[in-house]
Each structure stands twice: as C-alpha cells, then as structure tokens.
Amino acid sequence: MSKKNLIILVCLASLLIAGVAWAEPLSLPTISIGVGKASKSGDMTTVIQIFFLMTILSLAPGLLIMTTSFTRIVVVLSFLRSAMGTQQAPSNQIVIGLSLFLTFFVMSPVWQQINTDALQPYKAQTITQDQAIKNAMAPIRKFMMSQTREKDMALFLSLSHHDRPKNADDVPILTLIPAFIISELRTAFQIGFLIYIPFLVVDMVVASVLMSMGMMMLPPVMVSLPFKILLFVLVDGWGLVIGSLVKSFG
C-alpha cells in the first residue's frame, strides 16, 4: 500500500467512526474560502458542513487511537519504564512513536481489508458512500469485538438501557467503543503487573543487602537501577515485551 493510500485510509477510518452516529450520510462539500452574503439558502448549510468536517478532522487522531491497539501498547510501555525506574528514558516521544508503529503493525490486516473492501471500490466508484462506510466498519467492529470482554460489553449495554443484542452486528458503535477501551486498559494493567514483579524482586534483594551492610542512607533505587537494566538486557526484555504485546492481539 502506498503512503498516499495509507493516509487516505487512516482518515477514512476516523471519519466513518465519527459519522456513524448521524442519521444522514456525511457528505464532503467542495471548500472555497470567501466572505460575503449568503445568496442562497443552501449556502449556510454548506458552511455548517465545512465546520462539521473540520471538527471531525481535529478529533480524528483521538478517534483513531481509541479504536486501535494503541491504548494497550502505550500503557504497557509506560508501565515498563516506571517499573525499571529510568525516569524519562526512553522519553515520551520515543514511547509514543514506538506505540504508533506497533499499532500500524498490529492493525495492518484490518486496514488492508478496509482498503480492499471499502476504499478502492469507492475510489473506483463501484460502490456508494453508504456501502463504503458499511464495508469499512465491518473489520473495525470485528477487531474491537474480539478484544472486548463480555462483562464490559454487558456493563455498557445496561448503562445505556439497550436491549440485549441478537448478534455482534446489533451492538451500537457508541457502546462498543467504551467497552473496548476499558477492556484494553484492564489487559494493559494485567501485563503491567507481570512486568513489575521481576523488577520488584531486584529492588527487594538490593534493599535487603544494603540493610544487612548497614548502608541505610544509600537509596536502594540508585543501586538497583543498573542491575535492573542489566537484567532487562540479558533476558532480551524488549523482544519479550514487544513479542508478548503483539501476540496478545492474536
């Protein structure tokens, strides 16, 4: 997939999530900049459509992030940095950048399917806009449903007072997304707990050794940090963490 198609695909995925709650299909008007009186009643409608489109584009990155694997990945990497006690190493920019590239890697099958079933047919004008949105939503919904716990789904269905859905397609998208997000957070915290355990053991051993030597004024964290970094490197920590993260979406 070319870089141009990837950018169009990401924008389409964000726009369809934001526009699915509207009763009428989202139309993309031709934009021209100018100031003057409205000569026709439809001019004001076009202006409203432009502002609506700009609002969606400003929210698109957040909408895209919340419906992908980004949440789990960035939270786990933040837990890893906190468990090692390296403060700002790696920096926030590196953590977010790595999370984004891992998100592209994990979500590539979903986006390839959207490109094949929705974007390319719509560009070729073989399907309508409504059909393109429907085709694009299917793989996104399938991914979110596969990662969402039934308990979390039931929680938001009860909060919204929605009838019990007959199948996965009947679940409203505005109910599926928050259920998916809290499921991702729960899974990320579980992985973070497992990451903390070996580093906590190192801290406890170092603190016990320093106490037995009578060196109570020396901060144990300062002494344990090199050992935690050494342990992480020796066991190929990045490979284990990244590999486990990617496999957790299987």
C-alpha atoms as an extended CHARMM CRD file, in Angstrom:
* protein
*
       250  EXT
         1         1  MET       CA              0.0000000000        0.0000000000        0.0000000000  PROA      1               0.0000000000
         2         2  SER       CA              1.4040000000        3.4100000000       -0.9640000000  PROA      2               0.0000000000
         3         3  LYS       CA              1.8800000000        6.2250000000        1.5370000000  PROA      3               0.0000000000
         4         4  LYS       CA             -0.9230000000        8.2540000000       -0.1180000000  PROA      4               0.0000000000
         5         5  ASN       CA             -3.3960000000        5.3790000000        0.1640000000  PROA      5               0.0000000000
         6         6  LEU       CA             -2.3870000000        4.7810000000        3.7910000000  PROA      6               0.0000000000
         7         7  ILE       CA             -3.0990000000        8.4230000000        4.7040000000  PROA      7               0.0000000000
         8         8  ILE       CA             -6.4780000000        8.3120000000        2.9180000000  PROA      8               0.0000000000
         9         9  LEU       CA             -7.2650000000        5.0080000000        4.6270000000  PROA      9               0.0000000000
        10        10  VAL       CA             -6.4890000000        6.3340000000        8.1170000000  PROA      10              0.0000000000
        11        11  CYS       CA             -8.6280000000        9.4400000000        7.5090000000  PROA      11              0.0000000000
        12        12  LEU       CA            -11.4850000000        7.2920000000        6.2060000000  PROA      12              0.0000000000
        13        13  ALA       CA            -11.3510000000        5.0380000000        9.2600000000  PROA      13              0.0000000000
        14        14  SER       CA            -11.5700000000        8.0660000000       11.5480000000  PROA      14              0.0000000000
        15        15  LEU       CA            -14.3250000000        9.7860000000        9.6020000000  PROA      15              0.0000000000
        16        16  LEU       CA            -16.5980000000        6.7640000000        9.4450000000  PROA      16              0.0000000000
        17        17  ILE       CA            -16.3830000000        6.2330000000       13.2260000000  PROA      17              0.0000000000
        18        18  ALA       CA            -17.3850000000        9.8390000000       13.8720000000  PROA      18              0.0000000000
        19        19  GLY       CA            -20.1060000000        9.8840000000       11.2380000000  PROA      19              0.0000000000
        20        20  VAL       CA            -21.7540000000        6.5670000000       12.0530000000  PROA      20              0.0000000000
        21        21  ALA       CA            -23.9200000000        8.1250000000       14.7960000000  PROA      21              0.0000000000
        22        22  TRP       CA            -25.5090000000       10.5860000000       12.3750000000  PROA      22              0.0000000000
        23        23  ALA       CA            -28.7330000000        9.6420000000       10.6730000000  PROA      23              0.0000000000
        24        24  GLU       CA            -27.7400000000       11.1140000000        7.3080000000  PROA      24              0.0000000000
        25        25  PRO       CA            -24.5660000000       10.1370000000        5.4470000000  PROA      25              0.0000000000
        26        26  LEU       CA            -21.6440000000       12.5090000000        5.8010000000  PROA      26              0.0000000000
        27        27  SER       CA            -21.1280000000       14.4310000000        2.5730000000  PROA      27              0.0000000000
        28        28  LEU       CA            -17.8280000000       16.0690000000        1.7410000000  PROA      28              0.0000000000
        29        29  PRO       CA            -18.5120000000       19.5140000000        0.2420000000  PROA      29              0.0000000000
        30        30  THR       CA            -16.2400000000       21.4320000000       -2.0920000000  PROA      30              0.0000000000
        31        31  ILE       CA            -14.4170000000       24.0240000000        0.0120000000  PROA      31              0.0000000000
        32        32  SER       CA            -13.8110000000       27.5870000000       -1.1790000000  PROA      32              0.0000000000
        33        33  ILE       CA            -12.6590000000       30.4270000000        1.0480000000  PROA      33              0.0000000000
        34        34  GLY       CA            -14.5010000000       33.7240000000        0.8250000000  PROA      34              0.0000000000
        35        35  VAL       CA            -16.5250000000       36.2680000000        2.7800000000  PROA      35              0.0000000000
        36        36  GLY       CA            -19.8600000000       37.5880000000        1.6290000000  PROA      36              0.0000000000
        37        37  LYS       CA            -23.6150000000       37.4290000000        1.9360000000  PROA      37              0.0000000000
        38        38  ALA       CA            -25.4080000000       34.1310000000        1.5420000000  PROA      38              0.0000000000
        39        39  SER       CA            -27.2690000000       34.3780000000       -1.7750000000  PROA      39              0.0000000000
        40        40  LYS       CA            -28.9920000000       31.0030000000       -1.4560000000  PROA      40              0.0000000000
        41        41  SER       CA            -30.4920000000       29.1230000000        1.4430000000  PROA      41              0.0000000000
        42        42  GLY       CA            -28.1200000000       26.2110000000        0.7780000000  PROA      42              0.0000000000
        43        43  ASP       CA            -25.0250000000       28.3630000000        1.3400000000  PROA      43              0.0000000000
        44        44  MET       CA            -25.4670000000       28.2840000000        5.1180000000  PROA      44              0.0000000000
        45        45  THR       CA            -25.8590000000       24.5040000000        5.0250000000  PROA      45              0.0000000000
        46        46  THR       CA            -22.5510000000       24.2150000000        3.1780000000  PROA      46              0.0000000000
        47        47  VAL       CA            -20.7930000000       26.3700000000        5.7970000000  PROA      47              0.0000000000
        48        48  ILE       CA            -22.1750000000       24.1640000000        8.5790000000  PROA      48              0.0000000000
        49        49  GLN       CA            -20.9390000000       21.0850000000        6.7210000000  PROA      49              0.0000000000
        50        50  ILE       CA            -17.4700000000       22.6100000000        6.4260000000  PROA      50              0.0000000000
        51        51  PHE       CA            -17.3030000000       23.3650000000       10.1570000000  PROA      51              0.0000000000
        52        52  PHE       CA            -18.5640000000       19.8690000000       10.9170000000  PROA      52              0.0000000000
        53        53  LEU       CA            -15.8780000000       18.3640000000        8.6770000000  PROA      53              0.0000000000
        54        54  MET       CA            -13.1430000000       20.4660000000       10.3280000000  PROA      54              0.0000000000
        55        55  THR       CA            -14.3530000000       19.3440000000       13.7580000000  PROA      55              0.0000000000
        56        56  ILE       CA            -14.1890000000       15.6870000000       12.7300000000  PROA      56              0.0000000000
        57        57  LEU       CA            -10.6860000000       16.1200000000       11.3070000000  PROA      57              0.0000000000
        58        58  SER       CA             -9.4910000000       17.6800000000       14.5810000000  PROA      58              0.0000000000
        59        59  LEU       CA            -10.9240000000       14.7280000000       16.5340000000  PROA      59              0.0000000000
        60        60  ALA       CA             -9.7650000000       12.1110000000       14.0230000000  PROA      60              0.0000000000
        61        61  PRO       CA             -6.4420000000       11.2110000000       15.7260000000  PROA      61              0.0000000000
        62        62  GLY       CA             -8.1550000000       10.5980000000       19.0650000000  PROA      62              0.0000000000
        63        63  LEU       CA            -10.9620000000        8.6020000000       17.4520000000  PROA      63              0.0000000000
        64        64  LEU       CA             -8.4360000000        6.5080000000       15.5470000000  PROA      64              0.0000000000
        65        65  ILE       CA             -6.2970000000        5.8390000000       18.6160000000  PROA      65              0.0000000000
        66        66  MET       CA             -9.2610000000        4.7860000000       20.7610000000  PROA      66              0.0000000000
        67        67  THR       CA            -10.3780000000        2.1320000000       18.2660000000  PROA      67              0.0000000000
        68        68  THR       CA             -6.9910000000        0.5010000000       17.7050000000  PROA      68              0.0000000000
        69        69  SER       CA             -4.3440000000       -1.3390000000       19.7120000000  PROA      69              0.0000000000
        70        70  PHE       CA             -2.6000000000        1.9210000000       20.6650000000  PROA      70              0.0000000000
        71        71  THR       CA             -4.1280000000        2.1810000000       24.1460000000  PROA      71              0.0000000000
        72        72  ARG       CA             -2.8450000000       -1.1840000000       25.3560000000  PROA      72              0.0000000000
        73        73  ILE       CA              0.6120000000       -0.7280000000       23.8480000000  PROA      73              0.0000000000
        74        74  VAL       CA              1.3130000000        2.7610000000       25.1880000000  PROA      74              0.0000000000
        75        75  VAL       CA              0.0590000000        1.9010000000       28.7050000000  PROA      75              0.0000000000
        76        76  VAL       CA              2.2270000000       -1.2400000000       28.8740000000  PROA      76              0.0000000000
        77        77  LEU       CA              5.3210000000        0.6400000000       27.6940000000  PROA      77              0.0000000000
        78        78  SER       CA              4.6460000000        3.3340000000       30.2970000000  PROA      78              0.0000000000
        79        79  PHE       CA              4.4050000000        0.6440000000       32.9890000000  PROA      79              0.0000000000
        80        80  LEU       CA              7.6920000000       -0.8270000000       31.7750000000  PROA      80              0.0000000000
        81        81  ARG       CA              9.5000000000        2.4950000000       32.0850000000  PROA      81              0.0000000000
        82        82  SER       CA              8.0160000000        3.0760000000       35.5380000000  PROA      82              0.0000000000
        83        83  ALA       CA              8.9480000000       -0.4340000000       36.7270000000  PROA      83              0.0000000000
        84        84  MET       CA             12.5530000000        0.0000000000       35.6220000000  PROA      84              0.0000000000
        85        85  GLY       CA             12.7180000000        3.3720000000       37.3530000000  PROA      85              0.0000000000
        86        86  THR       CA             14.5550000000        5.0440000000       34.4790000000  PROA      86              0.0000000000
        87        87  GLN       CA             12.5140000000        8.2570000000       34.8290000000  PROA      87              0.0000000000
        88        88  GLN       CA             12.4610000000        9.7270000000       31.2950000000  PROA      88              0.0000000000
        89        89  ALA       CA             14.3810000000        7.0120000000       29.4620000000  PROA      89              0.0000000000
        90        90  PRO       CA             13.0130000000        6.2010000000       26.9740000000  PROA      90              0.0000000000
        91        91  SER       CA             11.3830000000        9.5930000000       26.5290000000  PROA      91              0.0000000000
        92        92  ASN       CA              7.6810000000       10.1540000000       25.9640000000  PROA      92              0.0000000000
        93        93  GLN       CA              8.3340000000       10.8670000000       22.2900000000  PROA      93              0.0000000000
        94        94  ILE       CA             10.0450000000        7.5010000000       21.8320000000  PROA      94              0.0000000000
        95        95  VAL       CA              7.3360000000        5.6230000000       23.7610000000  PROA      95              0.0000000000
        96        96  ILE       CA              4.5430000000        7.2190000000       21.7190000000  PROA      96              0.0000000000
        97        97  GLY       CA              6.4430000000        6.7940000000       18.4380000000  PROA      97              0.0000000000
        98        98  LEU       CA              7.1160000000        3.1100000000       19.1250000000  PROA      98              0.0000000000
        99        99  SER       CA              3.4820000000        2.6380000000       20.1480000000  PROA      99              0.0000000000
       100       100  LEU       CA              2.2890000000        4.1960000000       16.8930000000  PROA      100             0.0000000000
       101       101  PHE       CA              4.4890000000        1.9870000000       14.7190000000  PROA      101             0.0000000000
       102       102  LEU       CA              3.4480000000       -1.1140000000       16.6630000000  PROA      102             0.0000000000
       103       103  THR       CA             -0.1680000000       -0.0180000000       16.2060000000  PROA      103             0.0000000000
       104       104  PHE       CA              0.3610000000        0.2170000000       12.4370000000  PROA      104             0.0000000000
       105       105  PHE       CA              1.9080000000       -3.2710000000       12.5290000000  PROA      105             0.0000000000
       106       106  VAL       CA             -0.9200000000       -4.8200000000       14.5450000000  PROA      106             0.0000000000
       107       107  MET       CA             -3.7120000000       -3.0430000000       12.6690000000  PROA      107             0.0000000000
       108       108  SER       CA             -2.2870000000       -3.5370000000        9.1630000000  PROA      108             0.0000000000
       109       109  PRO       CA             -4.5210000000       -6.5730000000        8.3700000000  PROA      109             0.0000000000
       110       110  VAL       CA             -7.5940000000       -4.5640000000        9.3880000000  PROA      110             0.0000000000
       111       111  TRP       CA             -6.5870000000       -1.5450000000        7.3230000000  PROA      111             0.0000000000
       112       112  GLN       CA             -5.6760000000       -3.7330000000        4.3560000000  PROA      112             0.0000000000
       113       113  GLN       CA             -9.1740000000       -5.2000000000        4.4520000000  PROA      113             0.0000000000
       114       114  ILE       CA            -10.6920000000       -1.6940000000        4.6510000000  PROA      114             0.0000000000
       115       115  ASN       CA             -8.5620000000       -0.6660000000        1.6840000000  PROA      115             0.0000000000
       116       116  THR       CA             -9.6670000000       -3.6990000000       -0.3360000000  PROA      116             0.0000000000
       117       117  ASP       CA            -13.3590000000       -3.7430000000        0.5730000000  PROA      117             0.0000000000
       118       118  ALA       CA            -14.1320000000       -0.0300000000        1.0020000000  PROA      118             0.0000000000
       119       119  LEU       CA            -11.5100000000        2.4880000000       -0.1340000000  PROA      119             0.0000000000
       120       120  GLN       CA            -10.5320000000        1.0760000000       -3.5200000000  PROA      120             0.0000000000
       121       121  PRO       CA            -14.1090000000        0.2560000000       -4.6470000000  PROA      121             0.0000000000
       122       122  TYR       CA            -15.2490000000        3.7170000000       -3.5170000000  PROA      122             0.0000000000
       123       123  LYS       CA            -12.3920000000        5.3820000000       -5.4300000000  PROA      123             0.0000000000
       124       124  ALA       CA            -13.3660000000        3.3370000000       -8.4810000000  PROA      124             0.0000000000
       125       125  GLN       CA            -16.9960000000        4.4730000000       -7.9700000000  PROA      125             0.0000000000
       126       126  THR       CA            -18.2630000000        0.8970000000       -7.9290000000  PROA      126             0.0000000000
       127       127  ILE       CA            -19.9730000000        1.2860000000       -4.5360000000  PROA      127             0.0000000000
       128       128  THR       CA            -21.8180000000        4.1280000000       -2.8510000000  PROA      128             0.0000000000
       129       129  GLN       CA            -20.6340000000        6.1540000000        0.1220000000  PROA      129             0.0000000000
       130       130  ASP       CA            -23.0330000000        4.3540000000        2.4640000000  PROA      130             0.0000000000
       131       131  GLN       CA            -21.7850000000        0.9630000000        1.2990000000  PROA      131             0.0000000000
       132       132  ALA       CA            -18.1490000000        2.0770000000        1.6770000000  PROA      132             0.0000000000
       133       133  ILE       CA            -18.7630000000        3.1450000000        5.2780000000  PROA      133             0.0000000000
       134       134  LYS       CA            -20.5330000000       -0.1330000000        6.0000000000  PROA      134             0.0000000000
       135       135  ASN       CA            -17.7200000000       -2.1770000000        4.4610000000  PROA      135             0.0000000000
       136       136  ALA       CA            -15.0770000000       -0.1860000000        6.3510000000  PROA      136             0.0000000000
       137       137  MET       CA            -16.8370000000       -0.5220000000        9.6900000000  PROA      137             0.0000000000
       138       138  ALA       CA            -17.0370000000       -4.3270000000        9.4910000000  PROA      138             0.0000000000
       139       139  PRO       CA            -13.3240000000       -5.1520000000       10.0980000000  PROA      139             0.0000000000
       140       140  ILE       CA            -13.0150000000       -2.4340000000       12.7650000000  PROA      140             0.0000000000
       141       141  ARG       CA            -16.0180000000       -3.7900000000       14.6500000000  PROA      141             0.0000000000
       142       142  LYS       CA            -14.6760000000       -7.3400000000       14.3100000000  PROA      142             0.0000000000
       143       143  PHE       CA            -11.3140000000       -6.3100000000       15.7960000000  PROA      143             0.0000000000
       144       144  MET       CA            -12.8810000000       -4.4410000000       18.7130000000  PROA      144             0.0000000000
       145       145  MET       CA            -15.3430000000       -7.2520000000       19.4320000000  PROA      145             0.0000000000
       146       146  SER       CA            -12.5250000000       -9.8100000000       19.5420000000  PROA      146             0.0000000000
       147       147  GLN       CA            -10.6770000000       -7.7580000000       22.1840000000  PROA      147             0.0000000000
       148       148  THR       CA            -13.6780000000       -6.7470000000       24.3150000000  PROA      148             0.0000000000
       149       149  ARG       CA            -14.7620000000       -8.7300000000       27.3600000000  PROA      149             0.0000000000
       150       150  GLU       CA            -18.3790000000       -9.7930000000       27.5810000000  PROA      150             0.0000000000
       151       151  LYS       CA            -18.5770000000       -8.3390000000       31.0970000000  PROA      151             0.0000000000
       152       152  ASP       CA            -17.5150000000       -4.9000000000       29.8720000000  PROA      152             0.0000000000
       153       153  MET       CA            -19.9360000000       -5.0910000000       26.9770000000  PROA      153             0.0000000000
       154       154  ALA       CA            -22.7760000000       -6.0600000000       29.3130000000  PROA      154             0.0000000000
       155       155  LEU       CA            -21.8970000000       -3.1410000000       31.5930000000  PROA      155             0.0000000000
       156       156  PHE       CA            -22.3110000000       -0.5120000000       28.8930000000  PROA      156             0.0000000000
       157       157  LEU       CA            -25.3820000000       -2.1840000000       27.4410000000  PROA      157             0.0000000000
       158       158  SER       CA            -27.0090000000       -1.9940000000       30.8720000000  PROA      158             0.0000000000
       159       159  LEU       CA            -25.8960000000        1.6120000000       31.3770000000  PROA      159             0.0000000000
       160       160  SER       CA            -27.3930000000        2.5950000000       28.0380000000  PROA      160             0.0000000000
       161       161  HSD       CA            -30.5890000000        0.6260000000       28.7740000000  PROA      161             0.0000000000
       162       162  HSD       CA            -30.1770000000       -1.0800000000       25.4240000000  PROA      162             0.0000000000
       163       163  ASP       CA            -31.9790000000       -4.3000000000       24.6500000000  PROA      163             0.0000000000
       164       164  ARG       CA            -29.9080000000       -7.4530000000       24.5750000000  PROA      164             0.0000000000
       165       165  PRO       CA            -28.4190000000       -7.6230000000       21.0500000000  PROA      165             0.0000000000
       166       166  LYS       CA            -29.1450000000      -10.6860000000       18.9660000000  PROA      166             0.0000000000
       167       167  ASN       CA            -25.6320000000      -10.7320000000       17.4950000000  PROA      167             0.0000000000
       168       168  ALA       CA            -22.4420000000       -8.6740000000       17.3400000000  PROA      168             0.0000000000
       169       169  ASP       CA            -23.7640000000       -6.5210000000       14.4910000000  PROA      169             0.0000000000
       170       170  ASP       CA            -26.5960000000       -5.2580000000       16.6920000000  PROA      170             0.0000000000
       171       171  VAL       CA            -24.2260000000       -3.7320000000       19.2680000000  PROA      171             0.0000000000
       172       172  PRO       CA            -24.2090000000        0.0870000000       18.8410000000  PROA      172             0.0000000000
       173       173  ILE       CA            -20.8140000000        1.5390000000       17.9750000000  PROA      173             0.0000000000
       174       174  LEU       CA            -21.1330000000        4.1220000000       20.7720000000  PROA      174             0.0000000000
       175       175  THR       CA            -21.4800000000        1.2160000000       23.2190000000  PROA      175             0.0000000000
       176       176  LEU       CA            -18.7610000000       -0.9300000000       21.6890000000  PROA      176             0.0000000000
       177       177  ILE       CA            -16.0200000000        1.7150000000       21.7560000000  PROA      177             0.0000000000
       178       178  PRO       CA            -16.0330000000        2.4860000000       25.5400000000  PROA      178             0.0000000000
       179       179  ALA       CA            -16.3670000000       -1.2330000000       26.3270000000  PROA      179             0.0000000000
       180       180  PHE       CA            -13.3620000000       -1.9020000000       24.0920000000  PROA      180             0.0000000000
       181       181  ILE       CA            -11.3170000000        0.8510000000       25.7460000000  PROA      181             0.0000000000
       182       182  ILE       CA            -11.8240000000       -0.3540000000       29.3320000000  PROA      182             0.0000000000
       183       183  SER       CA            -11.1020000000       -3.9270000000       28.2100000000  PROA      183             0.0000000000
       184       184  GLU       CA             -7.8350000000       -2.6980000000       26.7230000000  PROA      184             0.0000000000
       185       185  LEU       CA             -6.9760000000       -0.8520000000       29.9370000000  PROA      185             0.0000000000
       186       186  ARG       CA             -7.6930000000       -3.9500000000       32.0210000000  PROA      186             0.0000000000
       187       187  THR       CA             -5.4650000000       -6.1040000000       29.8150000000  PROA      187             0.0000000000
       188       188  ALA       CA             -2.7060000000       -3.4670000000       29.8770000000  PROA      188             0.0000000000
       189       189  PHE       CA             -2.7920000000       -3.3120000000       33.6820000000  PROA      189             0.0000000000
       190       190  GLN       CA             -2.5820000000       -7.1050000000       33.8880000000  PROA      190             0.0000000000
       191       191  ILE       CA              0.5070000000       -7.0970000000       31.6720000000  PROA      191             0.0000000000
       192       192  GLY       CA              1.9370000000       -4.1920000000       33.6770000000  PROA      192             0.0000000000
       193       193  PHE       CA              1.5390000000       -6.1820000000       36.9040000000  PROA      193             0.0000000000
       194       194  LEU       CA              3.5240000000       -9.0700000000       35.4310000000  PROA      194             0.0000000000
       195       195  ILE       CA              6.2260000000       -6.6550000000       34.2480000000  PROA      195             0.0000000000
       196       196  TYR       CA              6.5890000000       -5.1480000000       37.7170000000  PROA      196             0.0000000000
       197       197  ILE       CA              7.2410000000       -8.4630000000       39.5170000000  PROA      197             0.0000000000
       198       198  PRO       CA             10.8790000000       -9.1730000000       38.4210000000  PROA      198             0.0000000000
       199       199  PHE       CA             11.9290000000       -5.5660000000       38.9450000000  PROA      199             0.0000000000
       200       200  LEU       CA             10.2810000000       -5.5330000000       42.3710000000  PROA      200             0.0000000000
       201       201  VAL       CA             12.2600000000       -8.6430000000       43.3170000000  PROA      201             0.0000000000
       202       202  VAL       CA             15.5030000000       -6.9040000000       42.3150000000  PROA      202             0.0000000000
       203       203  ASP       CA             14.5750000000       -3.8620000000       44.4370000000  PROA      203             0.0000000000
       204       204  MET       CA             13.8190000000       -6.0730000000       47.4540000000  PROA      204             0.0000000000
       205       205  VAL       CA             17.0940000000       -8.0020000000       47.1330000000  PROA      205             0.0000000000
       206       206  VAL       CA             19.1510000000       -4.8300000000       46.8130000000  PROA      206             0.0000000000
       207       207  ALA       CA             17.3460000000       -3.1970000000       49.7600000000  PROA      207             0.0000000000
       208       208  SER       CA             17.9490000000       -6.2990000000       51.9280000000  PROA      208             0.0000000000
       209       209  VAL       CA             21.6540000000       -6.3860000000       51.0360000000  PROA      209             0.0000000000
       210       210  LEU       CA             22.1140000000       -2.6870000000       51.7710000000  PROA      210             0.0000000000
       211       211  MET       CA             20.3050000000       -3.0230000000       55.0900000000  PROA      211             0.0000000000
       212       212  SER       CA             22.4160000000       -6.0080000000       56.1180000000  PROA      212             0.0000000000
       213       213  MET       CA             25.5640000000       -3.9880000000       55.2940000000  PROA      213             0.0000000000
       214       214  GLY       CA             24.3050000000       -1.0750000000       57.3800000000  PROA      214             0.0000000000
       215       215  MET       CA             24.1640000000        1.2670000000       54.3910000000  PROA      215             0.0000000000
       216       216  MET       CA             20.7240000000        2.6330000000       55.2200000000  PROA      216             0.0000000000
       217       217  MET       CA             21.4600000000        6.1410000000       53.9500000000  PROA      217             0.0000000000
       218       218  LEU       CA             22.1260000000        4.9520000000       50.3950000000  PROA      218             0.0000000000
       219       219  PRO       CA             18.8990000000        4.9090000000       48.2930000000  PROA      219             0.0000000000
       220       220  PRO       CA             18.2300000000        1.3030000000       47.1540000000  PROA      220             0.0000000000
       221       221  VAL       CA             16.7380000000        2.5740000000       43.8730000000  PROA      221             0.0000000000
       222       222  MET       CA             20.0530000000        4.1360000000       42.8800000000  PROA      222             0.0000000000
       223       223  VAL       CA             21.8740000000        0.8270000000       43.3850000000  PROA      223             0.0000000000
       224       224  SER       CA             19.1930000000       -1.4190000000       41.8900000000  PROA      224             0.0000000000
       225       225  LEU       CA             18.7700000000        0.5830000000       38.6700000000  PROA      225             0.0000000000
       226       226  PRO       CA             21.9460000000       -0.7190000000       36.9540000000  PROA      226             0.0000000000
       227       227  PHE       CA             21.0370000000       -4.2860000000       37.9450000000  PROA      227             0.0000000000
       228       228  LYS       CA             17.5020000000       -3.9020000000       36.5680000000  PROA      228             0.0000000000
       229       229  ILE       CA             18.8580000000       -2.5450000000       33.2930000000  PROA      229             0.0000000000
       230       230  LEU       CA             21.3780000000       -5.3990000000       33.1250000000  PROA      230             0.0000000000
       231       231  LEU       CA             18.6580000000       -7.9770000000       33.8340000000  PROA      231             0.0000000000
       232       232  PHE       CA             16.3990000000       -6.4550000000       31.1900000000  PROA      232             0.0000000000
       233       233  VAL       CA             19.1640000000       -6.5600000000       28.5700000000  PROA      233             0.0000000000
       234       234  LEU       CA             20.3170000000      -10.1010000000       29.4200000000  PROA      234             0.0000000000
       235       235  VAL       CA             16.8300000000      -11.6050000000       29.0450000000  PROA      235             0.0000000000
       236       236  ASP       CA             16.2040000000       -9.6410000000       25.8110000000  PROA      236             0.0000000000
       237       237  GLY       CA             13.4880000000       -7.6640000000       27.5330000000  PROA      237             0.0000000000
       238       238  TRP       CA             12.4070000000       -5.5800000000       24.5500000000  PROA      238             0.0000000000
       239       239  GLY       CA             11.9020000000       -8.6740000000       22.4560000000  PROA      239             0.0000000000
       240       240  LEU       CA              9.8810000000      -10.3780000000       25.1960000000  PROA      240             0.0000000000
       241       241  VAL       CA              7.6840000000       -7.3570000000       25.9440000000  PROA      241             0.0000000000
       242       242  ILE       CA              7.0270000000       -6.3890000000       22.3180000000  PROA      242             0.0000000000
       243       243  GLY       CA              6.5090000000      -10.0020000000       21.2730000000  PROA      243             0.0000000000
       244       244  SER       CA              4.0480000000      -10.6230000000       24.0990000000  PROA      244             0.0000000000
       245       245  LEU       CA              2.1920000000       -7.4060000000       23.2950000000  PROA      245             0.0000000000
       246       246  VAL       CA              1.7550000000       -8.2420000000       19.6250000000  PROA      246             0.0000000000
       247       247  LYS       CA              0.7740000000      -11.8420000000       20.3700000000  PROA      247             0.0000000000
       248       248  SER       CA             -1.8250000000      -10.6610000000       22.8860000000  PROA      248             0.0000000000
       249       249  PHE       CA             -3.8940000000       -9.3570000000       19.9660000000  PROA      249             0.0000000000
       250       250  GLY       CA             -3.9340000000      -12.7310000000       18.2420000000  PROA      250             0.0000000000
